[in-house]
Amino acid sequence: MRRQISTTFLCLVFLIIPVASTGEEISKEGWQVPDLKNLVPYSIVIQKVDGAEKVIERFHTPDGGHVARISGNGKVYAYAVDRDREPPIDYLLLDADGSGRFTKRLKPDEAYMIPEWVFR
């Protein structure tokens, strides 16, 4: 009887407590990066972060949004995309391994670190 109550309790706990989601989507082929051809940045911010020169270039897009191209030590590793120019951003694309494919797509509240390959 006691074991049955414990099993029932565990089942109820799993139904009540939501499973944590990382908000990270992976595409082995890579997500399509924004086309910034012929666009001029309206803002450029340069910072030293964890020993890397981090550059954030912000662009207005023709469809009314904006994109931030993020690089470290001259290597582009992320794009922040916002279709309506209102916080928060819609998503962030990340090249996690330096392959040139932006395989990770993160939700706006997801934290990320500069990938290790940027420091090599």
C-alpha positions, 0 to 999 in steps of 0.5 A: 500500500505504501509503495503504491502511494509513493508511486502515485505521488511521484506520478503526480509530481511529474504532471504538476512540475513542468519540465525545464526547457533550455529554449535552444533549437539545433539545426545541423545544417545551420539556420539562415543568417540575415542578409546584411548586404548593402546595409550600413550599421547604425551603431557599433559597440566595441568592448573587451569581454573575457579577453576578446575584443567583442564588436556588436554592429547593429543594422536596420533591416528593410522590413522594419526590424534590426539585426546585430552582428556579433563578433569576437577577435574579428570572427563573427559568432552570433546574430541577434534578430529582432523583427519589430525593433522592440525588446526583447530580441526575437532570437539569437543565432550562434556558431558554436564550433567555428564552422561558419554554420549557425547551428544554435538558435536561442530564445531571447532570455537564454544566456550564452558565452563567447565560443572557445573557437573565437579565442584561438 
